[in-house]
Amino acid sequence: MIRLEKITKTYQTATGPLQALNSIDVHIQKGVIFGFIGFSGAGKSTLLRSINLLERPDSGSVFIDNEDIAKLPKKELLQRREKIGMIFQHYNLLLNSTVYKNVAFPLEIMRIKKPEIEKRVMKSLEIVDLPEKTDDYPAKLSGGQKQRVAIARAITTEPKILLCDEVTSALDPQTTGTILDYLKKVNKELGITIVLVTHEMEVARTVCDYVGVLENGYLVETLNMTENAVNTPQSKIGRFLFGNGEGI
């Protein structure tokens, strides 16, 4: 479903060029939860944002359903992005809008008719168990509730793909578990392919079917986390994160 080929990205910094991504190839199958894990600066968020071209690679191809979206005209690219939802670490909610208006916002931009907006908003809020919060403002919500609203907003456009950028990093362990349960629910019940980035090993262990290990802009290996899979990390960082904890 998602195929990245030879993705390269370099940033110009005050100290010179910084190679954020180095010729990365990865294939993400439809319907899975695929995670990218690595330390700070490994290139995780840059790679994630390359999937919907919020970060446009310097070179390489981004295939969604066998279509190289990097070659699309702007108008067509925007249409394809409607089917790629995104959730952020710090929620990115509209503080002066109710929960209902926050979830409805992308549908209003798409000029969906009001009856359909109401139907989709309530369906999305029911999936994250917040239908009673429609008239509340974000200031009244806990961190976990805010992230659940963000999930509802992301799925209300009925996306094929959901990108999650460190969505549990600002949450306590108990709330993290709850959010991961909702992501698994979205994946299983709606059939949405989820791609997430995290630096938390337990997040990857708990929710991911496959994990790509990133280090200094390189994809050093991909691990199968599905039940009964035999996992033997080959890289030093892979063994450190998922193996015997040996130093790197």
N, C-alpha and C positions, 0 to 999 in steps of 0.2 A: 504493500500500500504506500509506504513512504520509503523512498530510496535516495540516499545522499551519495553523490559520487565526487570524489576528489575535492571536497569542500576545503577551501583555504581562505583565511582571513588574517590580514595584518593591520595593526593600528600604528599610526605615527604618534610617538610620545616625545616628551621633552628630552628623553635620554636616547632616542633613536627608535627604529622600527621594533614593534612587538608582535611576534607571530602568535596569534591567538588560536588559530586552527591550522593544522598541517595535513593537507591532503586526506581528509577523513572520508571513508566509505562505510556506510551502514545501511542495512535493510531492516525495516520494521514492518512486521506482518500485521494484517488487519485484525483488530479485535484484541490485541495484547496490551499489557501495560509494560512499557519499556522505559527503563530508567538510565540516566547518565549520572555517574558518581565520580567524585574526585575532590581534591583539595581546592582551596580558594585559588583562583587564577588558572585553573586547569583548562578553561574554555567551555564549561558546561552551559552557561546561560547564552553565550554567543552561539553555540551550536543549536540550542533549542530555538532561539529567535531566527536562526537561518531557515528553519522549516517553514515559517510563514513569511520569510523575507523581511521581517522587521529589522534584521541585520542582513544586508545583502552581501554574500560572499564575494571576495575578489575574483575567485574562479571556482569552477565546479558546477554541478547540476543538482537541482532539487526536484525530484519526481514525486508527484502525488497521483496515485492511480495511473501511472505510466505517462503522465503529462509533465513536462519540464516547465514548472510555473515561473522559473527565472526568465523565461523567454516570452512570457505573456505581456501584452500591452497593459498599461496601468488599470484601465477599466475592468478588464477581464481578471486581473490579479485581485482586485478588490472584491469581485464576485466570488472568487475561489476562497478568499479569506473568511467569507461569511460562514463557511463550513469548517473553519479551524478556530475553535474557542481557545481562550487563554486565561489562566488564573495566575495571579502574582503573589509574592510574599506578603506585601502590605495591603492587600485587598483592593485598593484603587476604587473604592466606592465613592459615590457622589454624596458628600456629607449633608448637603442641604436638600436632599431628595429622600423620600420614603423608600422602604425596602421594595415595595411594588414598583416604584418609578425606577429604581436602580436596575431591577431585573428586566423591566420593559424597555429600558433605554436603547439597547442594540436593535430591538425590533422596530422602535420608532424611527431610528436612522434608516432601517431597511424599508420603511413605509408600509409595514404590515398593517392591515385593517384592525381597528380596535377590538372587535369581538375575538379575532384570532390571537391578538396580543394578550387579552385577558385569559383566554384558554391556556396559552403556553406559559404565561407567568405563573398561574396557579398550579399547573402541572409540575413546573420546575421547583416551586417552593414546597410542594408536597413531597417530592423526591428527597429533599434535604430536611424534611420535617419542620418547616417553618411557615406553614400557611397562615398561622395566627399573627405573624409579625408584619403583615402587609403595610400597616399604617405607621410602623415604628421608624425612627430615624437611626442611622448607624451609631450615633453617640450612645444610644440606649442598649446596644448589643455588646455581648462579650466578644473576645477575639475569635473564638470558635464559631460563633453565630455569624460574625462578619464574613469569615471565610466560606461558610455555608451559603450565604447570600451571593458571594462571588462565584461559587460553583453553579448556583441556580442561574445567575446571569449568563454564565458561559455556555450552559446547555440549552438555554431558551431558544437559541437560533437553530437548534437541532443539528449540531456539528457532527462531522465524521471523525474529527480529531480534536483532542483536548490537550493543550500544552500547559504544563504546570511548572512554574519557576520558583523553586524553594518554598512551596506553599505551606510547609509546616514549621519553618525555621523560627517564626515568631511566637510559636505556641508551646504550651507546657506538654509533657509526655502524654497525659490522659487525653487532652484535647487533640493532640496529634493522632492518637489512635482512632478517635472518632472521625476525624477528617479523612483518614485513610480508608476507613470503612465506607464512607460515602463515595469516595473515588472508586472503590471496588464495586459498589452498587451501581454507579453510573456506567462503569465498564460492562458489567454483566447484564443489567436490565436494558440498557439502551444500546449496547453493542458499540460503544464509542472507543476508538483506539486512543490510549492515553500515553503521552510521552512526558516524563517528569525529570527534573534535575534535582539533586540533593547532595549534601555532603554528609548526610546521616546514614550510617550503615544499616541501622534497624529499619529505617523507612524503606530502603531498597529491599531488605530481606522480607519485610512484611507484605509489601504490595506488588512488587515487580515480578513479571514473568521472565524478563531478560534484563540484564544490566550491562551497559557499556562503561568500561573503566577508562577515564580520561586522565592524562598526565601531561602537563606542559604543552597542551594543544594537540596531543596525539591520542588516538583511540588505541590503547595498548592491548585490550582484549574484550571479548563479550562473553558474559557468563549466563548460563541457563539456570534460572531460579525456580523453574516449575517443579511440581511435586515429583519425587522419585528420580529427578535428574542428578547425575553424578557430576559434582562441581569440583574441579581441581584448578584453582587459579594458577596461571603460569607466570604472571608478572609479579615483581616485588610488591608493587602497590596493591595488586589484587590479593596477594597472600596476606598482606598487612590488614586489608579491610575485611576479607572474607575467609581467609585461611587460618593459619596458626598464630597470627598476630606477630610474626617476626618483624623486626625493625626494617626500615627502608633507608 
